[in-house]
């Protein structure tokens, strides 16, 4: 089983272009499953049926896993067995009858515009590193891209005349995102200063570290943490929170759901609808605080 799991993870990592964190989640989930199979001496993958899956889910419940975590495990198993069916290792998919436990939907966190503006402006210095850091923050908020998409932007992906960037997202799917005038000016300042100074290896990638190599997601997170601390904002902000903020602000300002879906690169519109709940909650608060009879 371990060999098939490793082959499946390689597929996600190199062919499907899943982010490092997504692959890591799959790996952790499937490690639990493999350990369960070995502990219960299920050695033949063809003997794993619905009853075995049910026993495994009961095992997870006994370990006091939350419904959300169990749903993630189920999703990982669905993807694995779909892959095994596709490569003809199995003839029946044991996940067909398995349903997810009910989970409470949490609204995505986002940053109010006042605090966001403080964060985006915190690196407004003249140094080339400040310009790079400002560009990173601006790109994440202006485009709504994922951190894995951000660090893989190449200079050739940017169409300056149209204020567009070609993004390679999940599953190697391409989409076009847009950026505004502030981001445009930061890009040009960055290329004239930091990029010219540190691109010592002729890297094709846009965002570089001080050694001239492509910046990694850990460095991006450190830059965001530094900006939040310097701005004195008491919020826990990750790259994905900036993505949530982009979507929420777009909808609050009147963007239609389909446009936001395309900009985010969501395959299904239902994934994007979670942001309408955030917008509705904002409308509720406005109503409650402003209507005389609220």
Secondary structure, 3 states (H helix, E strand, C coil): CHHHHHHHHHHHHHHCCCCHHHHHHHHHHHHHHHHHHHHCCCCCHHHCCHHHHHHHHHHHHHCCCCHHHHHHHHHHHHHHHHHHHHCCCCCCCCCCCCCCCCCCCCCCCCCCHHHHHHHHCCCCCCCHHHHHHHHHHHHHHHHCCCHHHHCCCEHHHEEHHHCEEEEECHHHCEEEEECCHHHHHHHHHHHHHHHHHHCCCCCCECCECCCCCECCHHHHHHHHHHHHHHHCCCCCCCHHHHHHHHHHHHHHCCCCHHHHHHHHCCCCHHHHCHHHHHHHHHHHHHHHHHCCCC
